[in-house]
Amino acid sequence: MAPKTDEVIFREFQAGDETAFRRLNEEWILRYFAMEPKDEATLGDPRSTILARGGRIFLAVSGGEAIGCCALLATAPGEFELAKMAVTASCQGRGVGRRLLAAAIDAARDSGAARLFLETNDRMTPAIHLYEALGFRHFERTTPSPYARSNVNMEMWFGGGK
């Protein structure tokens, strides 16, 4: 039986979380798409590709097992990309993703970021609805994405932004 959200602990990345972070992301990527070079680089070494560059990774843990994750990638001063958001299939629909996303938004805002953006695919309808519900708006990207699967771009501005 899948855990209830009140049994879930939300925390930041710790030593040893690399395997769970990769597993959670491979689960959804391989279900809908294929692993791409950018996925391999990020998931192969999240410490250097995310954390060492000023980013953060959040995990949802239940019964000692990671059931969800979300990352903030520092892309420019005052800007983060929300990326690598995943909730294992057996725990979807229980509010875990919403709570992970809220934690990432709060962390970006608290860091003084002006903008948070994300890339996704139009096949990810439940995720897009969640992003919209929490304040993300669609925008037209002017630079190429490193992901072939990316065809939806969304952003959120804090404070005096757009």
N, C-alpha and C positions, 0 to 999 in steps of 0.2 A: 504494500500500500504506500502511495506517495505521501511524503510528509506534508503537514499543514504549514501555512506560512508563519504561524506563531511559534513553530518549532525551529524556525530558520534563524541563524545568526548571520549578520551582515558584517563583513570585516574587510580590511585591506590585505593585499597580497603578502604572503609570508614565504620564507624559505621552504622549498619543497612543493609549492603550489604550481610549479611549471607544468607538470604532467596533467594535472586537472584542468588547467587553463587551456592546454592544447586539446585535450579530450573533449571538453565542452564545445569548443569552436569547431573541431573537425566533425562532430556529430551533425551540426546544422549545415555546415558548408557541404559536406559530402552527401547529405540528404537532398539538397536542392541544386548544387552546382559542382564544381571541381576545385581542388586546391590550386591556388595561383602562386606565383613566385613571392608576392608580397605577403601572402598568408604564411608560407614556409619560413620566411625571414622573421616575421613577427612572432609566430608561435614557436619557432625553434629557439629563440633566445629573448623572451620578454623582458628580462632584466636589462639588457643593453638596448633593445629597440624601443622600449616604452619607459621603464623606470629611470634608467640612467640619463634619459633625455628630458626629464622633468615631468613625465607622465605618472599616472596612477592606475592601479588595477584593483577592482572591488570584487569580492566573492560572496556568494550566498552558500552557506554550509548547513547541512542538516544531518544529524547522526554521524558526524565526523566526515561526511562526504560532500565535496563541492557539487552543488546542483545548479549553479548559475554564476555568470561573471560578466563584467563590463569594464572597459578600459577608457581612460582619457589619455590621448596622445597629444603632447605639446607640439604644436605645429608652427607657432609664431608667438611673439610676445603678446599676451592677452588673448590667446586663441588656443582652443583644444578641439581635437576631433574625438567624437564619441565613437568607439570602435569595439569590435570583438565582443558584442553583447550576445549572450547565449543563456538559455535555461534548458536543462535537459528535458526531453519530451515528456517524461512521466510527471514532471512538476509544472508544466505549463498550465496557464489558466488559473493559477492560485495567487497571483499578485506578486510573485517573486521578481519578475522582470520589471514591473512598475516600481518596486522598492529599490532595485538596483539602479534603475534609470534615475530615480529621484535622488539617490545618494550621489551619483555622478554629477548631476546638474548642480546640486548644493555644493559639492566640492569645487566645481569649476567657478561658480559664482563667488564662493568664499575665497578663492585664490586671487580674485580680482580680474578674472577673465571678462572680456567684453563680448566675446562670441564663442559659441559652441556649434559645431556642425557635424553632420554625419552623411554617409553614403549608404545606400541600400539598393534593393531591387524590387520592382513592382510586384514580384511574386510573394514578397514578405508582407502581405496585407495586414495581418494582426500587429506586426511590429510597427508598420507605418501608422496605423490607427493609434497605437500607444504613443508614438512620438508626437503626433498631432494633438492628442489629448493633454500632453504635458507641456505644450507650447511651441513645439518646433513648427516651422513654416517652410514650404517648398521654395527653392530658388534654382535659377539656371546657373550651372557651373560654367566657368569661362576657361578653366584649365583641364587637361585630360586627367582622368582618374587612373590610378595604378591598377585598378581592378576591371577586368573585362565585364564582370557581372553588374557593375554599378550603372544604374539608369535612373535613380531617384536621389536627389540631393536635398537636404533639409538643414535649417539653421535656427539658432535661438540667439537673440541678442540680450545682453544684460545692461542695466543702467541706461546710459545715453545712446546706446547703439540704435540700429535701424528699427 
